[in-house]
């Protein structure tokens, strides 16, 4: 089963509860950040891992078990 690691404007729009136009703006800003770090970017898409890090703090969140 193929797992897509990129998310597009539809998912970003639904996740944030904003218009597609605003979702494109958010994706564009995130892609600019990635590009400045030397990563290859795809217009209109963002890696899920980067999305989760930026919006949910998954890489910095401390969870006590």
N, C-alpha and C positions, 0 to 999 in steps of 0.2 A: 504494500500500500504506500503510495507516494504522499509525503508530508511536505506541504508548502511552508517554507520558513519566512516568507514575505507576506505582509498584509498590505492591502490597498485602501483606496479612499472609502469604499463602502464600509469596511470594518472600522476604520478610524472615525468616520462620521457617526456610525451607530454607537461606538464605544464612548465617544465624547458627547453625543447628543447635539451635534452641530451640523450645519449644512455641508454639502460636498465641497463647495467653494472654500469654506474655512478649513475643512479637512485637508484639501490640497495645499493650503498655506502651511499648515502644521507639518505635513510630510516634506514640503519643500525646505522648511527651516531645519528639520532633522537631517535631511539629506545634505544640506550645506555643512552641518556640523561633521557628519561622517566624511564628507569630501575633504574638509580641512585636515582631518586626521589621516588622510591618505587612502581611504577606502573607496572602492568602486561603488557607485550608487545607480539605482534604477529609478527613473522618473516615475512618480506616482505610486511608488511602493517603498516600504521600509521594513527592515528585518524585524521579526517578532521579538527577538531577544533585546534589540536596542529599544524598541517600543516599550517593552515591559520594564526595562531598566529606567528609562526616562520618566515614565508615568506611574510606575508602581514601586520603584526603588528596590527591585528584587535583588540586585547585586549588593546593596548596602543594608538591607533589612536584617536585623538580628531577631531570630525567632527562638524563644526558649522552649525546650521540649521537656 
